[in-house]
Amino acid sequence: MNPPAPGGRGTIENPANRFETLFYENDAEQEQPGTAATQFLKDPSRSIISYNDSPDVGFNASINPYRGCEHGCIYCYARPTHEFLGFSAGLDFETKILVKESAPELLRRELSSPLWMPQVLALCGVTDPYQPVERRLGITRGCLEVLAEFRNPVAIVTKNFLVTRDADLLTDLARHNAATVYVSVTTLDGALARRMEPRASQPALRLEAIRTLRRAGIPVGVMVAPVIPGLTEHELPAIVQAAAGAGAECAGYVLLRLPHGVKTLFTHWLGRHFPDRRAKVTHRVQALRGGKLNDARFKSRMKGEGVFAEQIAALFTLACRKEGIRPGRPDLSTASFKRPATCQLPLFPS
């Protein structure tokens, strides 16, 4: 097994963008892989709430303060979204981060509009809202301050202990049944996590995040995502047990997804770090995906199909029952939503 990628990166590759006809190959990066510094670029977006109509996710609207993610998780299904920006799904995704500096102001404007129908906002729907640069920029916290002011419900999924910094705002929202946090735990093996999720918090810190949030009165769960067949699936009961012991009230899981270029990045990563397991993992994924490495169809892409998928689902259900935590997520309420007086038009304008 090889050491972690140089420079703490998930991948040392920068494959061609599937939408571009030209590709620039950096010889210096080839000679010293993984040494690229992170660049932070201004995102010119003029709106912050995104909508989806997928039946596979538990929300219709989401906020993404960042595009790209420095955590560098090798399996991340969001990597191909960077190609829409003209970048690569590989090293570019974790080194070229677009920052929505005006996200809190945009969010305030959209929630203030009479057209906004109060509903749960996911933070984030694509990349992690608590990736390392958030400690310095505080954009996610700024968005939470707006959500707390409006009492608009929010559901967070993160791999970073930094979420505990915002326990004050989340506690305030939780008093109105308007906040829940899912901490994503993929493995309990710290060495594996360093290779697979190089700049995310270590598993022990994620469990501590669950403990800290629960003590603050915030509904918190564990998201075992992704479950990697042949590599981490055997850990599913242990992860649920550890999370329940830390105070998690609910749990969910998502099977490994390998859309577009993530297939190649992930299989190359297996070849570098786990050459003895590469065939087993890829064959098991194919058994869950109808003979392919990815199945984009709704209702099957998150859980897979076939005997192995049924075994994983049964293992998860049994683990939750044994630990006394419920599968799924808590229902949040919009009953306390309010627009601050400064956002309302006067009844009798002068």
C-alpha positions as CSV (number, residue, x, y, z in Angstrom):
1,M,0.0,0.0,0.0
2,N,1.4,3.4,-1.0
3,P,1.6,6.4,1.2
4,P,-0.9,9.2,0.9
5,A,-0.8,11.3,-2.2
6,P,2.0,14.0,-2.0
7,G,0.7,17.3,-0.7
8,G,-2.4,15.7,0.9
9,R,-4.4,15.5,-2.3
10,G,-7.0,13.0,-3.2
11,T,-5.7,12.6,-6.8
12,I,-2.5,13.5,-8.6
13,E,-4.3,13.4,-12.0
14,N,-5.9,16.2,-14.0
15,P,-7.8,14.5,-16.8
16,A,-9.2,16.3,-19.8
17,N,-12.5,18.1,-19.4
18,R,-15.1,16.1,-21.3
19,F,-16.6,19.3,-22.7
20,E,-13.4,20.8,-24.1
21,T,-11.5,19.9,-27.3
22,L,-8.2,21.3,-26.1
23,F,-6.2,20.0,-23.1
24,Y,-3.3,21.7,-21.3
25,E,-0.7,19.3,-19.8
26,N,1.5,20.8,-17.1
27,D,4.9,19.1,-17.3
28,A,5.9,20.6,-13.9
29,E,2.9,19.0,-12.2
30,Q,3.8,15.7,-13.9
31,E,7.3,15.8,-12.4
32,Q,6.1,16.8,-8.9
33,P,2.6,15.4,-8.6
34,G,0.4,16.7,-5.9
35,T,2.3,19.9,-5.3
36,A,-0.3,22.3,-6.7
37,A,-1.3,25.1,-4.3
38,T,-5.0,25.8,-3.8
39,Q,-6.4,28.8,-5.7
40,F,-9.5,30.6,-4.5
41,L,-11.5,32.4,-7.2
42,K,-14.4,34.7,-7.0
43,D,-17.7,33.2,-8.1
44,P,-19.9,35.8,-9.9
45,S,-23.2,34.0,-9.2
46,R,-26.2,36.3,-8.8
47,S,-28.4,33.9,-6.9
48,I,-27.6,31.4,-4.2
49,I,-30.5,29.0,-3.9
50,S,-30.4,26.0,-6.3
51,Y,-33.4,23.7,-7.0
52,N,-33.6,20.1,-8.1
53,D,-36.4,17.7,-8.9
54,S,-34.6,14.4,-8.1
55,P,-36.6,11.8,-6.2
56,D,-33.4,10.5,-4.7
57,V,-32.6,13.4,-2.4
58,G,-34.5,14.6,0.6
59,F,-34.6,18.3,-0.4
60,N,-35.7,20.5,-3.2
61,A,-33.6,23.5,-2.6
62,S,-29.9,24.0,-1.5
63,I,-27.2,26.5,-0.8
64,N,-23.6,26.0,-2.0
65,P,-21.2,28.7,-0.8
66,Y,-18.3,26.9,-2.5
67,R,-17.8,25.2,-5.9
68,G,-15.0,22.6,-5.8
69,C,-13.8,21.1,-2.5
70,E,-10.4,21.1,-0.9
71,H,-11.3,18.0,1.1
72,G,-10.2,16.1,-2.0
73,C,-12.4,13.0,-1.5
74,I,-11.3,10.7,-4.3
75,Y,-14.8,9.2,-4.8
76,C,-16.7,12.5,-4.7
77,Y,-19.7,12.4,-7.1
78,A,-19.5,16.2,-7.4
79,R,-16.2,16.2,-9.2
80,P,-17.7,16.3,-12.7
81,T,-19.6,19.5,-11.9
82,H,-16.2,21.4,-12.1
83,E,-16.1,20.5,-15.8
84,F,-19.1,22.9,-16.4
85,L,-16.7,25.7,-15.2
86,G,-14.0,24.7,-17.8
87,F,-11.9,22.9,-15.2
88,S,-10.9,19.2,-14.7
89,A,-12.8,16.8,-12.4
90,G,-9.4,15.7,-11.1
91,L,-6.8,17.9,-9.3
92,D,-8.6,21.1,-10.4
93,F,-11.7,20.2,-8.4
94,E,-9.7,20.2,-5.1
95,T,-7.3,23.1,-6.0
96,K,-9.4,25.6,-7.8
97,I,-12.2,26.6,-5.4
98,L,-14.8,29.1,-6.5
99,V,-15.9,31.2,-3.5
100,K,-19.4,32.9,-3.3
101,E,-18.4,35.8,-1.1
102,S,-21.8,37.5,-1.4
103,A,-23.7,34.3,-0.5
104,P,-25.2,35.7,2.8
105,E,-26.4,38.9,1.0
106,L,-27.9,36.9,-1.8
107,L,-29.6,34.5,0.6
108,R,-31.1,37.4,2.5
109,R,-32.5,38.9,-0.7
110,E,-34.0,35.6,-1.8
111,L,-35.6,34.8,1.6
112,S,-37.0,38.4,1.8
113,S,-38.8,38.0,-1.5
114,P,-42.6,37.4,-1.2
115,L,-42.0,34.7,-3.8
116,W,-40.0,32.6,-1.4
117,M,-42.1,29.7,0.0
118,P,-40.5,28.6,3.3
119,Q,-38.9,25.2,2.9
120,V,-35.9,23.2,4.1
121,L,-32.7,24.4,2.6
122,A,-29.8,21.9,2.3
123,L,-26.4,23.2,3.1
124,C,-24.8,22.0,0.8
125,G,-26.2,19.9,-2.0
126,V,-22.9,19.5,-3.8
127,T,-19.7,20.4,-2.0
128,D,-18.9,20.6,1.7
129,P,-19.9,23.9,3.4
130,Y,-17.2,23.4,6.0
131,Q,-14.2,22.7,3.9
132,P,-10.9,24.2,5.2
133,V,-11.2,27.7,3.8
134,E,-14.5,28.3,5.7
135,R,-12.5,28.7,8.9
136,R,-11.0,31.8,7.4
137,L,-13.9,33.2,5.3
138,G,-16.9,32.3,7.4
139,I,-19.3,32.3,4.4
140,T,-21.3,29.3,5.6
141,R,-21.6,31.0,9.0
142,G,-22.9,34.1,7.4
143,C,-25.6,32.1,5.6
144,L,-26.5,30.4,8.9
145,E,-26.9,33.8,10.5
146,V,-29.4,34.8,7.8
147,L,-31.2,31.4,8.2
148,A,-31.4,31.9,12.0
149,E,-32.8,35.4,11.5
150,F,-35.5,34.2,9.3
151,R,-35.9,30.9,11.2
152,N,-35.8,29.0,7.9
153,P,-35.1,25.3,8.4
154,V,-31.7,24.0,7.3
155,A,-30.2,20.5,6.9
156,I,-26.4,20.2,6.8
157,V,-24.2,17.4,5.7
158,T,-20.4,17.7,6.4
159,K,-17.2,15.8,7.0
160,N,-15.6,18.5,9.0
161,F,-15.5,19.1,12.8
162,L,-15.6,22.9,12.0
163,V,-19.4,22.6,12.0
164,T,-19.3,22.7,15.8
165,R,-18.1,26.3,15.6
166,D,-21.7,27.2,14.6
167,A,-23.4,25.3,17.4
168,D,-24.8,28.6,18.7
169,L,-26.7,29.4,15.5
170,L,-27.8,25.8,15.0
171,T,-29.0,25.5,18.6
172,D,-31.1,28.7,18.1
173,L,-32.7,27.1,14.9
174,A,-33.2,23.8,16.7
175,R,-35.4,25.4,19.3
176,H,-37.8,26.0,16.4
177,N,-37.4,22.5,15.0
178,A,-35.5,24.1,12.1
179,A,-32.0,22.5,12.1
180,T,-30.5,19.1,11.7
181,V,-26.9,18.0,11.0
182,Y,-25.7,14.8,9.4
183,V,-22.0,14.1,9.9
184,S,-20.6,11.9,7.1
185,V,-18.5,9.0,8.3
186,T,-17.1,6.8,5.5
187,T,-14.6,4.7,7.6
188,L,-13.3,4.5,11.2
189,D,-9.8,3.7,9.9
190,G,-7.8,6.9,10.2
191,A,-5.1,5.7,7.8
192,L,-7.7,4.9,5.1
193,A,-9.4,8.2,5.6
194,R,-6.1,10.1,5.1
195,R,-5.7,8.4,1.7
196,M,-9.4,8.7,0.6
197,E,-10.4,12.0,2.1
198,P,-7.0,13.7,2.7
199,R,-8.2,17.2,4.0
200,A,-11.4,16.2,5.7
201,S,-11.5,15.8,9.5
202,Q,-10.3,12.4,10.8
203,P,-13.0,9.9,11.8
204,A,-12.5,10.4,15.5
205,L,-13.1,14.1,15.1
206,R,-16.3,13.5,13.2
207,L,-17.6,11.3,16.0
208,E,-16.6,14.1,18.4
209,A,-18.6,16.5,16.3
210,I,-21.7,14.3,16.7
211,R,-21.1,14.3,20.4
212,T,-20.6,18.1,20.6
213,L,-23.7,18.9,18.5
214,R,-25.9,16.5,20.5
215,R,-24.8,18.1,23.8
216,A,-25.8,21.4,22.4
217,G,-29.4,20.1,21.7
218,I,-29.0,19.9,18.0
219,P,-30.6,16.9,16.2
220,V,-27.7,15.0,14.6
221,G,-27.3,11.9,12.6
222,V,-24.7,9.9,10.8
223,M,-24.5,9.6,7.0
224,V,-22.4,6.5,6.0
225,A,-21.6,7.9,2.5
226,P,-20.4,6.4,0.4
227,V,-20.4,2.8,1.3
228,I,-17.6,1.3,-0.9
229,P,-18.2,-2.3,-1.8
230,G,-15.2,-4.5,-1.1
231,L,-13.4,-1.7,0.8
232,T,-15.6,-0.2,3.5
233,E,-18.9,-2.0,3.4
234,H,-17.9,-4.3,6.3
235,E,-17.6,-1.2,8.5
236,L,-21.2,-0.2,8.2
237,P,-22.4,-1.8,11.5
238,A,-19.3,-0.4,13.4
239,I,-19.9,3.1,12.1
240,V,-23.5,3.1,13.1
241,Q,-22.6,1.7,16.5
242,A,-19.9,4.4,17.0
243,A,-22.2,7.2,15.9
244,A,-25.0,6.0,18.1
245,G,-22.6,5.9,21.0
246,A,-21.6,9.5,20.3
247,G,-25.3,10.6,20.3
248,A,-26.5,10.2,16.7
249,E,-30.3,9.9,16.6
250,C,-30.7,8.8,13.0
251,A,-28.7,7.4,10.2
252,G,-28.5,7.1,6.4
253,Y,-26.2,5.6,3.8
254,V,-25.5,6.0,0.1
255,L,-23.8,3.5,-2.1
256,L,-20.6,4.6,-4.0
257,R,-21.4,6.5,-7.2
258,L,-18.9,6.9,-10.0
259,P,-20.3,9.3,-12.6
260,H,-18.3,10.4,-15.7
261,G,-14.6,10.9,-15.0
262,V,-14.8,9.8,-11.3
263,K,-14.8,6.2,-12.6
264,T,-11.3,6.5,-13.9
265,L,-10.0,8.7,-11.1
266,F,-11.3,6.2,-8.5
267,T,-10.0,3.0,-10.2
268,H,-6.6,4.6,-10.7
269,W,-6.6,5.5,-7.0
270,L,-7.4,1.9,-6.1
271,G,-4.5,0.8,-8.3
272,R,-2.1,3.1,-6.5
273,H,-3.2,2.5,-2.9
274,F,-4.9,-0.9,-3.0
275,P,-3.8,-2.8,-6.0
276,D,-4.7,-6.1,-4.4
277,R,-8.3,-5.0,-3.9
278,R,-8.9,-3.2,-7.2
279,A,-10.5,-6.1,-9.0
280,K,-12.7,-7.1,-6.1
281,V,-14.0,-3.5,-5.6
282,T,-14.7,-2.9,-9.3
283,H,-16.4,-6.3,-9.8
284,R,-18.5,-5.7,-6.7
285,V,-19.6,-2.3,-7.9
286,Q,-20.5,-3.7,-11.3
287,A,-22.6,-6.4,-9.6
288,L,-24.5,-3.6,-7.9
289,R,-24.8,-1.4,-11.1
290,G,-26.1,-3.9,-13.7
291,G,-22.6,-4.7,-15.0
292,K,-21.4,-1.1,-15.1
293,L,-19.4,1.1,-12.8
294,N,-22.2,3.7,-12.6
295,D,-25.9,3.7,-13.0
296,A,-27.4,7.2,-13.2
297,R,-31.1,6.1,-13.1
298,F,-33.2,7.6,-10.4
299,K,-34.2,5.3,-7.5
300,S,-31.3,2.9,-8.1
301,R,-28.3,5.2,-8.2
302,M,-28.1,5.7,-4.4
303,K,-28.7,2.2,-3.2
304,G,-27.9,-0.1,-6.2
305,E,-29.7,-3.2,-7.3
306,G,-29.4,-7.0,-6.9
307,V,-28.4,-9.4,-4.1
308,F,-25.4,-7.4,-2.8
309,A,-27.5,-4.2,-2.6
310,E,-30.2,-6.1,-0.6
311,Q,-27.5,-7.5,1.7
312,I,-26.1,-4.0,2.4
313,A,-29.6,-2.6,3.0
314,A,-30.4,-5.4,5.4
315,L,-27.0,-4.9,7.2
316,F,-27.8,-1.2,7.6
317,T,-31.3,-1.8,8.9
318,L,-30.1,-4.4,11.4
319,A,-27.4,-2.1,12.6
320,C,-29.9,0.8,13.2
321,R,-32.3,-1.5,15.0
322,K,-29.6,-2.9,17.2
323,E,-28.3,0.5,18.2
324,G,-31.8,2.0,18.6
325,I,-31.5,4.8,16.1
326,R,-33.9,5.4,13.2
327,P,-33.1,5.2,9.5
328,G,-33.9,8.4,7.6
329,R,-33.9,12.0,8.8
330,P,-36.0,14.1,11.2
331,D,-38.8,16.2,9.8
332,L,-38.1,19.9,10.1
333,S,-40.8,22.6,10.5
334,T,-41.3,25.9,8.6
335,A,-43.9,27.0,11.2
336,S,-41.6,29.6,12.8
337,F,-40.4,31.2,9.6
338,K,-40.6,35.0,9.8
339,R,-39.4,37.9,7.7
340,P,-37.7,40.5,9.8
341,A,-39.6,43.9,9.9
342,T,-36.8,45.5,7.8
343,C,-37.6,43.1,5.0
344,Q,-41.3,44.0,4.8
345,L,-42.8,46.7,2.7
346,P,-44.8,49.4,4.7
347,L,-48.5,48.9,4.7
348,F,-49.2,52.6,4.0
349,P,-46.2,53.9,2.1
350,S,-45.6,57.7,2.5
